[in-house]
């Protein structure tokens, strides 16, 4: 009995249950038998990992009526729907209820599928559309009542309409669209409305008082996302002038500094700025924040423009901070004349020390005329670099360091990549950014949280110049597991030769992901799922890879490829080479098909053969039969050949086209196109995570955490002829292997394939 229980325990552990649940299940005789039967029958389905469905299978064993589970036909039907993902977290409760109510009523398959939503697919786009329509239907009430409107009831109407949608998708989409429509809660929004007193019911008074005492704390650090016409942080005259120019549309900007290549963190900013403006019929600027000529290059400008367009974003205007240098200079003169800027001669170290100690510069109170003359001398090149700066006269006693007389202009004798050597003084980011936001009539200045400390100085300068002020909102930056996004660290990886360049498919740059074979749609979908929040968090990279799988599952044609070829000689082959028709996409017949040759020599994966058969093994072994995918044929291994080290080098097999032989499973293959002629060869580059640890940036010696197996090159694989001539970047699903894309290193003599993602998430990485 003890040995028998050990077998059950091993089965449950292997199926993904933890030690405690497995041990508890073994103690329950009925549940033990039921669950074991269900797991074994689930494992009989080809190509599935029971661990992926362990929760649903356990619920089946514990919640379905005994008479249903005792019926092998019904039990197998339930398991089939689970492993085919037709009974999922949304539909599974309905499936359970259906069988609980079945009783002695004959089972009706059509009724079952209809009542349980089987086959109904509600996409995130469907959810987006339904939520948008619901909000549009209550647009005026929402504007008037804002967060006092009964939003949960409106959300419930969408859930009722989309019964089989993932409730989390509905909630996430509702939260995102409500935030975009109303903006974050204001102090007024957070105030609870007193409940209406009911006539002659004294308890209602007490209830109201009680609610008042339990009001939630007001969140004051979130700035409202108002309609551009309701931007109350501007005086009426300035707001009216802004609206007259813009017509009241939403205007955002994506402002990268052209000192490197864009990475995944930028995709979140792009996604937010472009999608938010587009949602409300507005537009977005692509603005290059090019105020530091020493670090900026034309190659970066060109690559950023390419990446933005590749991501599917269409800026209405492409501008440069340097385009505004004349206006910025004139506004600096205005600032000096108003007594709010001065020329300083402290060194960089002295400025830092004085700011830390909240001490004024010795030159802070020099006369306005002297400041004007000295600033003009700076512009004319009469000072050396570092001898003079223009600083804003802010508040040196302020607890916010960004209010302690920030630098507005500094001297740099470096030609600018966009405007040449026209200037030798360059404005700082703190001076430039907010002014150009104002000059370009940006309605919503959306930044990551590290800029929150600059919000006070942002508005100080616009107030000092008496010009239009956009709404500012800060959100958490994108952090991803097993990745570094620091520009300094990415530069080190390239310069020190750890990676082959900025477009190395292991780099978290847009160029790297593009070369690897990711699609812009999958990256944007990832950004949508991550959402916008002020909470700092780290997103698992598996979510990004899953978004890619979902996109390529629809877009990528299928082909067969063998990464570790094992020759199989078919001893009873007769006749000529056969042409086998294979669908280009099993879920889309409109894509047509292609033909592949089947001959007396085929190649299979080495991993699809074992010298000794074991119970539950579904692939090839001596005297065992497997089906050849798409070929309507079964091969049976009759013998195998080994080398001096015992490694299998060739299999002998017979083939059966009558299909009388029952196969244990089905495997992919590639055949010789003619006797003695090798199949089409290629190189495969297999990519894994770049770092072993989830948070490498937190490790002192982060370089030592690099995964030595982040790239494995397979110099010679076999691929079926349908992929020949595929253009660079084209993605295919190599069946049973993964998604692959054509690398730019491909030549007319040799194809090179990058593995984009595996077919399933790998939960256990072996480093």
C-alpha positions in Angstrom: 0.0 0.0 0.0 2.9 2.3 0.9 4.5 1.8 -2.5 1.2 2.4 -4.3 0.7 5.7 -2.4 4.3 6.7 -3.4 3.3 6.2 -7.0 0.3 8.5 -6.5 2.3 11.0 -4.7 4.9 11.1 -7.5 2.2 11.5 -10.1 0.7 14.5 -8.3 4.0 16.1 -7.8 5.0 15.6 -11.4 1.7 17.1 -12.4 2.4 20.4 -10.7 0.8 20.1 -7.3 2.8 21.2 -4.3 3.9 18.7 -1.6 1.2 19.5 0.9 -1.7 19.2 -1.6 -0.2 16.0 -3.0 0.1 14.4 0.4 -3.5 15.5 1.4 -4.9 14.1 -1.8 -3.2 10.7 -1.3 -4.9 10.5 2.1 -8.4 10.8 0.4 -8.9 7.4 -1.2 -11.8 8.5 -3.5 -10.2 11.8 -4.6 -6.8 10.0 -5.1 -8.2 7.6 -7.6 -10.4 10.2 -9.4 -7.6 12.7 -9.8 -5.1 10.1 -10.9 -7.5 8.9 -13.6 -8.1 12.4 -14.8 -4.4 13.3 -14.9 -3.5 10.1 -16.8 -6.2 10.8 -19.4 -5.1 14.4 -19.7 -1.5 13.3 -20.3 -2.7 11.1 -23.2 -3.4 14.3 -25.2 -0.5 15.0 -27.6 1.7 18.0 -26.9 0.3 19.2 -23.6 2.0 19.8 -20.3 -0.4 18.7 -17.5 1.2 21.3 -15.2 -0.4 24.0 -17.3 -3.9 22.7 -16.5 -3.4 21.2 -13.0 -5.7 23.7 -11.3 -8.6 23.0 -13.6 -8.1 19.3 -13.5 -8.0 19.3 -9.7 -11.3 21.3 -9.7 -12.8 18.8 -12.1 -11.9 16.0 -9.6 -13.3 17.9 -6.6 -16.4 19.8 -7.9 -18.0 17.7 -10.7 -20.8 15.1 -9.7 -19.5 11.6 -9.2 -21.9 10.1 -11.8 -20.4 12.5 -14.4 -16.8 11.6 -13.6 -17.7 7.9 -13.6 -18.9 8.3 -17.2 -15.7 7.9 -19.2 -17.1 9.6 -22.3 -18.2 12.7 -20.4 -15.0 12.8 -18.3 -12.9 12.7 -21.4 -15.0 15.4 -23.0 -14.4 17.7 -20.0 -10.7 17.0 -20.1 -10.6 17.6 -23.8 -12.2 21.0 -23.4 -9.7 21.9 -20.6 -6.5 20.9 -22.4 -7.7 22.6 -25.6 -8.3 25.7 -23.5 -12.0 25.9 -24.4 -12.8 25.6 -20.8 -10.8 28.4 -19.2 -11.0 30.6 -16.1 -14.0 32.4 -17.7 -16.0 29.5 -19.0 -15.1 26.8 -16.4 -17.6 27.9 -13.8 -20.4 27.6 -16.4 -19.1 24.1 -17.4 -19.2 23.0 -13.8 -22.7 24.3 -13.3 -23.9 22.7 -16.4 -22.9 19.2 -15.3 -24.1 19.8 -11.7 -27.6 20.4 -13.2 -27.4 17.6 -15.7 -28.8 14.9 -13.5 -30.6 12.2 -15.5 -31.1 14.5 -18.5 -29.4 13.2 -21.7 -26.3 15.1 -22.5 -26.7 17.6 -25.4 -23.4 18.8 -26.9 -24.8 21.7 -28.8 -26.7 23.0 -25.7 -23.6 22.5 -23.6 -21.4 24.5 -25.9 -23.9 27.3 -26.2 -24.6 27.6 -22.4 -20.9 27.4 -21.5 -19.6 29.9 -24.2 -17.4 27.2 -25.8 -15.8 28.5 -29.0 -16.7 32.2 -28.2 -13.6 34.3 -28.3 -13.7 37.8 -26.8 -10.5 39.7 -27.7 -9.1 42.6 -25.8 -10.1 44.7 -28.8 -13.7 43.6 -28.4 -13.4 44.7 -24.7 -11.9 48.0 -25.6 -14.7 48.8 -28.1 -17.5 47.8 -25.7 -15.9 49.9 -22.8 -15.5 52.9 -25.2 -19.1 52.6 -26.3 -20.4 52.3 -22.7 -18.4 55.4 -21.6 -19.6 57.3 -24.7 -23.2 56.5 -23.9 -22.8 58.2 -20.5 -20.3 60.9 -21.5 -22.3 63.9 -20.4 -23.2 62.3 -17.0 -19.6 61.3 -16.4 -18.3 64.7 -17.2 -20.8 66.2 -14.8 -20.6 63.7 -11.9 -17.0 62.5 -12.5 -16.1 59.8 -10.0 -19.4 60.2 -8.1 -21.1 58.6 -11.1 -22.0 54.9 -10.4 -19.1 53.6 -12.5 -19.3 50.0 -11.1 -22.9 49.7 -12.5 -21.6 50.9 -15.9 -18.8 48.3 -15.8 -21.4 45.7 -14.9 -23.4 46.5 -18.1 -20.3 45.7 -20.1 -19.7 42.5 -18.3 -23.3 41.5 -18.9 -22.9 42.3 -22.6 -19.6 40.4 -22.9 -20.5 37.5 -20.7 -17.5 35.4 -21.8 -14.9 38.1 -21.6 -12.1 37.9 -18.9 -13.5 40.0 -16.0 -9.9 41.3 -15.4 -9.7 42.5 -19.0 -13.0 44.4 -18.5 -11.9 46.0 -15.2 -8.4 46.9 -16.5 -9.8 48.4 -19.7 -12.5 50.3 -17.7 -9.9 51.6 -15.3 -7.6 52.7 -18.1 -10.4 54.4 -20.2 -12.0 56.1 -17.2 -8.6 57.5 -16.1 -7.9 58.7 -19.6 -11.4 60.3 -19.8 -11.6 61.9 -16.4 -8.0 62.0 -15.3 -6.9 61.0 -11.8 -9.2 61.8 -8.8 -9.1 65.3 -7.5 -9.7 66.2 -3.9 -13.3 66.8 -4.7 -13.6 63.4 -6.3 -12.3 61.7 -3.2 -15.0 63.3 -1.0 -17.8 60.9 -0.3 -21.3 62.2 -1.0 -23.5 62.1 2.1 -26.2 59.6 1.8 -29.7 61.0 1.4 -31.7 60.9 4.6 -34.7 58.7 4.5 -37.9 60.1 5.9 -38.6 59.2 9.6 -35.6 57.0 9.8 -33.2 58.3 12.5 -30.6 55.6 11.8 -29.9 57.2 8.5 -28.4 60.2 10.2 -26.1 58.1 12.2 -25.2 56.2 9.1 -24.3 59.4 7.3 -22.2 60.6 10.2 -20.4 57.3 10.4 -19.6 57.4 6.7 -18.2 60.9 7.0 -15.9 59.8 9.8 -14.5 57.0 7.6 -13.7 59.1 4.5 -10.6 57.8 2.7 -7.5 60.1 2.8 -7.3 62.5 0.0 -4.6 61.8 -2.6 -3.1 65.2 -3.2 -0.1 64.4 -5.3 -2.0 63.3 -8.3 -2.8 66.1 -10.8 -6.1 66.0 -12.6 -6.2 64.9 -16.2 -8.6 67.6 -17.3 -10.1 68.3 -20.7 -7.8 70.9 -22.3 -10.7 73.4 -22.0 -10.8 72.9 -18.3 -7.1 73.5 -17.5 -7.6 75.7 -14.5 -3.9 76.0 -13.6 -3.7 78.8 -16.2 -5.2 82.3 -16.0 -8.3 82.7 -18.2 -6.5 85.0 -20.7 -3.6 82.6 -21.2 -5.9 79.5 -21.5 -8.2 81.4 -24.0 -5.1 82.1 -26.2 -4.0 78.5 -26.0 -7.5 77.2 -27.0 -7.7 79.7 -29.8 -4.5 78.3 -31.3 -5.3 74.6 -30.7 -9.0 74.3 -30.9 -9.0 72.5 -27.6 -7.6 69.2 -28.9 -5.3 66.9 -26.8 -1.7 67.4 -27.6 1.1 65.3 -26.2 4.8 64.8 -26.9 7.4 62.0 -27.0 10.7 63.8 -26.2 13.7 61.4 -26.4 17.3 62.7 -26.1 19.2 61.6 -29.2 22.1 60.2 -27.3 21.4 56.5 -27.8 18.9 54.0 -29.2 15.4 53.6 -27.9 14.7 50.7 -25.6 11.6 49.0 -24.1 11.2 51.7 -21.5 10.6 54.2 -24.3 7.9 52.0 -25.8 5.7 52.6 -22.7 6.2 56.3 -23.0 5.4 56.2 -26.7 2.4 54.0 -26.2 0.9 56.3 -23.6 1.6 59.6 -25.3 0.5 58.6 -28.8 -2.5 56.5 -27.8 -3.8 59.0 -25.3 -3.8 61.8 -27.8 -5.2 59.6 -30.6 -8.0 58.4 -28.3 -9.3 62.0 -28.0 -8.8 63.0 -31.6 -5.6 64.9 -30.8 -2.0 64.5 -32.0 1.6 64.0 -30.7 4.9 65.7 -31.3 8.1 63.7 -31.7 10.5 66.2 -30.1 14.3 65.6 -29.9 15.6 67.0 -26.6 18.9 67.9 -28.2 20.5 70.4 -25.7 23.7 68.4 -25.1 25.8 68.4 -28.3 28.6 66.3 -26.7 26.4 63.2 -26.5 24.1 63.5 -29.5 24.5 62.1 -33.0 22.7 62.1 -36.2 22.7 58.3 -36.3 20.6 58.3 -33.1 18.1 60.8 -34.6 17.7 58.7 -37.6 17.3 55.5 -35.6 14.7 57.1 -33.3 12.6 58.3 -36.2 12.7 54.8 -37.7 11.8 53.1 -34.4 8.9 55.4 -33.7 7.4 54.7 -37.2 8.1 51.0 -36.9 6.2 50.9 -33.6 3.2 52.2 -35.6 3.2 55.8 -34.2 2.6 58.7 -36.5 3.8 62.0 -35.0 2.1 65.0 -36.6 5.3 67.1 -36.2 9.0 66.2 -35.7 10.7 69.0 -33.8 14.0 69.7 -32.1 14.7 71.6 -29.0 17.5 73.3 -31.0 14.8 74.7 -33.3 13.7 76.9 -30.4 17.2 78.2 -29.4 16.4 81.8 -30.6 13.1 81.8 -28.6 14.8 80.2 -25.6 17.6 82.8 -25.6 15.0 85.7 -25.8 13.1 84.2 -22.9 16.3 84.0 -20.9 16.8 87.7 -21.5 13.3 88.3 -20.3 14.0 86.2 -17.2 17.1 88.3 -16.4 15.3 91.6 -16.9 12.6 90.5 -14.4 15.4 89.8 -11.9 14.9 86.0 -11.9 18.2 84.9 -13.5 21.8 85.7 -12.9 25.2 84.9 -14.3 27.3 82.8 -11.9 31.0 82.1 -11.8 31.1 79.2 -9.3 32.6 75.9 -10.5 30.4 72.8 -10.8 31.6 71.5 -7.5 31.0 74.8 -5.8 27.5 75.0 -7.2 26.7 71.5 -5.9 28.1 72.2 -2.5 26.3 75.5 -2.1 23.0 74.0 -3.2 23.4 71.1 -0.7 24.1 73.6 2.1 21.3 76.0 0.9 23.8 78.8 0.5 23.5 81.7 -2.0 26.1 82.2 -4.7 28.3 85.3 -4.1 27.1 86.5 -7.5 23.3 85.9 -7.0 22.4 89.6 -6.4 24.5 91.3 -9.0 22.7 94.1 -11.0 20.4 93.2 -13.9 22.4 95.3 -16.4 25.6 93.5 -15.4 23.8 90.1 -15.8 22.6 91.1 -19.3 26.1 92.2 -20.3 27.7 89.0 -19.0 25.1 86.7 -20.6 25.8 88.4 -23.9 29.6 87.8 -23.3 28.7 84.1 -22.7 26.9 84.0 -26.1 29.8 85.8 -27.8 32.3 83.2 -26.6 34.3 85.5 -24.2 34.4 82.9 -21.4 36.0 79.5 -21.3 33.8 76.4 -20.6 32.8 76.3 -16.9 33.8 80.0 -16.2 30.2 81.2 -16.3 26.7 79.8 -16.2 23.2 81.4 -16.2 21.2 80.3 -13.2 17.6 80.8 -12.4 17.0 82.8 -9.2 14.6 80.5 -7.5 14.5 79.6 -3.8 17.8 78.4 -2.3 16.1 77.6 1.0 13.5 75.3 -0.5 13.5 71.7 0.7 13.2 70.6 -2.9 16.7 70.6 -4.4 15.2 71.3 -7.8 14.2 74.7 -6.6 17.7 75.8 -5.6 18.7 78.0 -8.5 19.0 75.5 -11.4 21.3 76.2 -14.3 19.6 77.6 -17.3 22.6 78.0 -19.7 26.1 76.7 -19.8 29.0 77.2 -22.2 30.0 74.3 -24.6 32.4 74.8 -27.6 31.0 71.8 -29.3 29.3 71.9 -32.7 25.7 70.8 -32.6 24.5 67.9 -34.8 21.4 69.7 -35.9 22.3 73.5 -35.9 26.1 73.3 -36.3 28.4 75.8 -34.6 25.9 78.6 -34.5 25.8 78.6 -30.7 28.4 78.2 -27.9 25.8 78.4 -25.1 23.3 75.7 -24.7 20.1 75.6 -22.5 19.7 72.9 -19.8 17.0 70.3 -19.7 15.4 72.0 -16.7 15.2 75.3 -18.6 14.2 73.9 -22.0 11.7 71.2 -21.4 8.9 73.1 -19.8 9.3 76.1 -22.1 9.0 74.1 -25.3 6.1 72.2 -23.8 4.5 75.6 -23.5 5.5 76.9 -26.9 4.2 73.7 -28.6 0.9 74.0 -26.7 1.3 70.6 -25.1 -1.9 69.9 -23.1 -0.6 66.9 -21.1 3.1 66.6 -20.2 3.4 62.9 -19.3 6.7 61.9 -17.6 8.1 59.1 -15.5 8.2 59.4 -11.7 11.8 60.4 -11.4 10.7 63.8 -12.9 8.1 64.3 -10.2 10.6 66.3 -8.1 11.0 68.7 -11.0 7.3 69.5 -11.3 7.7 72.5 -8.9 10.6 74.0 -10.9 8.7 73.3 -14.1 5.8 75.5 -13.0 8.0 78.0 -11.4 9.7 78.9 -14.7 6.5 79.0 -16.7 5.0 81.3 -14.0 8.1 83.5 -14.0 7.8 83.9 -17.8 4.0 84.2 -17.7 3.4 81.7 -20.4 0.9 78.7 -20.8 1.2 75.8 -18.4 0.4 72.2 -19.5 -0.9 69.6 -17.1 1.8 67.4 -15.7 1.4 63.7 -14.8 4.1 61.3 -13.6 3.8 57.5 -13.9 6.1 54.6 -13.0 8.8 53.7 -15.5 8.9 50.3 -17.1 11.0 47.7 -15.2 11.4 44.2 -16.6 12.8 41.1 -15.1 16.2 39.7 -16.3 16.9 43.0 -18.0 18.8 46.2 -17.6 17.5 49.4 -19.2 20.0 51.9 -17.8 21.7 53.6 -20.8 25.0 53.5 -19.1 24.8 49.7 -18.6 23.6 49.1 -22.2 26.5 51.1 -23.5 28.9 49.0 -21.4 27.4 45.8 -22.9 28.1 47.0 -26.4 31.4 48.8 -25.9 33.0 46.0 -23.9 31.9 43.4 -26.4 29.4 41.4 -24.3 26.9 41.9 -27.1 27.4 42.4 -30.9 25.8 45.8 -31.2 22.7 47.8 -30.4 20.6 45.6 -32.6 21.8 42.4 -31.0 18.6 40.4 -30.4 19.5 40.1 -26.7 19.5 43.9 -26.3 16.3 45.3 -24.9 16.4 48.0 -27.6 13.6 48.4 -30.1 16.2 47.5 -32.8 17.2 44.4 -30.9 13.6 43.2 -30.6 12.9 44.0 -34.2 15.8 42.0 -35.4 14.9 39.1 -33.1 11.5 38.9 -34.8 9.1 40.6 -32.4 6.2 42.6 -33.9 5.3 46.2 -33.0 1.8 45.0 -32.2 3.0 42.6 -29.6 5.1 45.2 -27.9 2.3 47.7 -27.9 -0.1 45.0 -26.6 2.4 44.4 -23.8 2.4 48.1 -22.9 -1.4 48.1 -22.9 -1.4 45.2 -20.5 1.2 46.7 -18.2 -0.9 49.9 -18.1 -0.1 53.2 -16.4 0.3 53.4 -12.7 2.3 55.4 -10.1 3.3 52.2 -8.3 6.9 51.1 -8.9 6.9 47.5 -10.0 8.9 44.9 -12.0 7.1 43.2 -14.9 7.9 39.6 -15.7 9.5 39.3 -19.1 7.3 36.3 -19.7 4.3 38.7 -20.3 6.2 40.3 -23.2 7.0 36.9 -24.7 3.5 35.8 -24.3 2.2 38.9 -26.1 4.6 37.9 -28.9 3.4 34.3 -29.0 -0.3 35.4 -29.2 0.5 37.8 -32.1 2.6 35.4 -34.1 0.2 32.5 -33.5 -2.2 34.5 -35.8 0.3 36.0 -38.2 3.1 33.4 -38.7 2.8 30.7 -41.4 3.9 27.2 -40.4 6.9 25.2 -41.6 8.9 22.2 -40.4 12.5 22.4 -39.3 14.8 20.0 -37.6 17.4 21.6 -35.2 19.2 18.4 -34.2 18.8 16.0 -37.2 18.7 12.3 -36.8 18.6 10.3 -40.1 15.8 7.8 -40.6 16.1 5.4 -43.5 12.8 3.9 -44.5 13.6 0.3 -45.5 10.3 -0.4 -47.3 10.1 2.8 -49.3 8.9 2.2 -52.9 8.5 4.6 -55.8 9.4 8.2 -56.3 9.4 11.1 -53.9 5.9 12.1 -52.8 4.7 15.7 -52.6 2.9 16.3 -49.3 0.5 19.2 -49.1 0.8 21.2 -45.8 -1.5 24.1 -44.8 0.3 27.4 -44.4 -1.8 28.1 -41.3 -3.9 25.4 -39.6 -6.4 28.1 -38.4 -6.7 30.0 -41.6 -7.5 28.1 -44.8 -7.5 31.3 -46.8 -3.7 31.3 -46.6 -3.4 28.2 -48.8 -0.8 25.5 -48.6 2.6 24.5 -49.6 4.2 21.2 -50.6 7.1 19.4 -49.0 8.8 16.3 -50.3 8.6 12.9 -48.5 11.2 10.3 -49.5 12.9 7.2 -48.3 15.2 9.3 -46.0 13.7 11.6 -43.5 15.2 13.5 -40.6 13.6 13.9 -37.2 14.8 15.6 -33.9 17.2 13.5 -31.9 15.0 14.2 -28.9 12.1 12.4 -30.6 13.8 9.0 -30.2 14.8 6.9 -27.2 16.7 3.7 -27.2 14.4 2.3 -24.5 10.7 3.0 -24.4 9.0 4.1 -21.2 5.4 4.2 -20.2 3.7 7.4 -21.3 6.4 8.3 -23.9 4.6 9.4 -27.1 7.5 9.5 -29.5 9.8 7.1 -31.4 11.5 4.0 -29.8 12.4 0.6 -31.0 9.3 -1.3 -32.3 7.2 1.8 -31.7 5.2 3.7 -34.2 4.6 7.5 -34.6 2.8 9.5 -37.2 4.5 11.9 -39.5 2.8 15.3 -39.3 0.7 16.2 -42.4 1.9 13.1 -44.3 -1.0 10.7 -43.4 1.7 8.1 -42.7 3.0 6.1 -39.8 6.6 5.0 -39.3 7.8 2.1 -37.1 11.3 1.9 -35.8 12.8 -1.5 -36.6 16.5 -0.9 -35.7 19.0 1.8 -34.8 22.7 2.4 -35.5 25.2 3.8 -33.0 28.8 5.1 -33.1 31.7 4.0 -31.0 30.5 6.1 -28.1 27.0 4.7 -28.2 25.4 7.7 -29.7 22.5 7.0 -32.1 23.5 8.1 -35.6 20.7 6.5 -37.7 17.3 4.8 -37.4 15.8 2.1 -39.6 12.1 2.2 -40.0 9.1 1.0 -42.1 6.3 3.3 -43.3 2.6 2.6 -43.4 0.3 4.7 -45.6 -2.8 2.6 -44.8 -2.8 4.0 -41.3 -3.6 0.6 -39.9 -0.8 1.0 -37.4 -1.9 3.2 -34.5 0.7 5.8 -33.7 1.8 6.7 -30.2 2.0 10.4 -31.2 2.9 12.7 -34.1 6.3 14.2 -34.8 7.6 16.8 -37.4 10.2 15.9 -40.0 12.2 17.0 -43.0 13.0 14.6 -45.9 15.6 14.4 -48.6 14.2 16.1 -51.7 15.8 13.5 -53.9 17.8 10.4 -53.2 21.2 11.4 -51.7 20.4 15.1 -51.8 20.6 17.0 -48.5 17.5 19.0 -47.4 17.7 22.8 -47.3 20.2 23.8 -44.6 20.3 26.9 -42.4 21.9 28.4 -39.2 19.7 28.8 -36.1 20.4 31.3 -33.3 18.7 30.3 -30.1 18.2 33.1 -27.7 17.5 32.9 -23.9 17.3 35.5 -21.2 20.3 37.9 -21.1 20.6 37.7 -17.3 20.2 34.9 -14.8 18.7 37.0 -12.0 15.3 38.7 -12.2 16.8 42.0 -11.0 20.4 42.2 -12.3 20.5 46.0 -11.7 20.3 45.3 -8.0 23.5 43.2 -8.1 26.8 45.0 -7.5 28.7 42.9 -10.1 25.8 42.8 -12.5 28.0 41.9 -15.5 28.8 38.6 -13.7 25.1 37.8 -13.8 25.1 37.6 -17.6 23.7 34.3 -18.8 26.4 32.4 -20.6 23.8 30.5 -22.6 21.9 33.7 -23.8 22.9 32.7 -27.3 23.4 29.2 -28.7 24.3 29.0 -32.4 23.3 25.8 -34.2 25.3 26.0 -37.4 23.3 23.5 -39.4 19.6 22.7 -39.2 17.3 21.3 -41.8 14.2 23.3 -43.0 11.5 22.4 -45.4 11.7 24.2 -48.8 8.7 26.4 -48.2 10.8 29.0 -46.3 13.4 29.4 -49.1 13.7 33.0 -50.2 11.8 34.4 -47.2 12.6 38.1 -46.7 14.5 39.4 -43.7 12.3 39.7 -40.7 9.7 37.2 -41.9 8.4 35.1 -39.1 7.4 31.4 -39.2 6.3 28.9 -36.6 8.6 25.9 -36.9 6.1 23.4 -35.7 6.8 21.8 -32.3 9.9 23.9 -32.1 9.2 27.7 -31.7 8.7 30.9 -33.6 11.6 32.0 -35.8 12.5 35.0 -37.9 14.9 35.5 -40.8 18.0 37.4 -39.6 19.6 40.2 -41.7 22.8 38.1 -41.8 21.0 35.8 -44.3 22.7 35.5 -47.7 21.8 33.8 -51.0 24.1 30.9 -49.8 22.9 30.6 -46.2 19.8 31.4 -44.3 20.1 32.5 -40.7 17.1 32.1 -38.3 16.6 33.8 -34.9 14.4 32.1 -32.4 11.9 34.8 -31.5 10.1 32.9 -28.6 9.5 29.3 -27.8 6.0 27.8 -28.3 5.3 27.8 -24.5 6.6 29.8 -21.6 9.7 28.1 -20.1 9.2 28.1 -16.3 12.5 26.5 -15.4 15.6 28.1 -17.0 18.7 25.9 -16.7 21.8 28.1 -16.6 
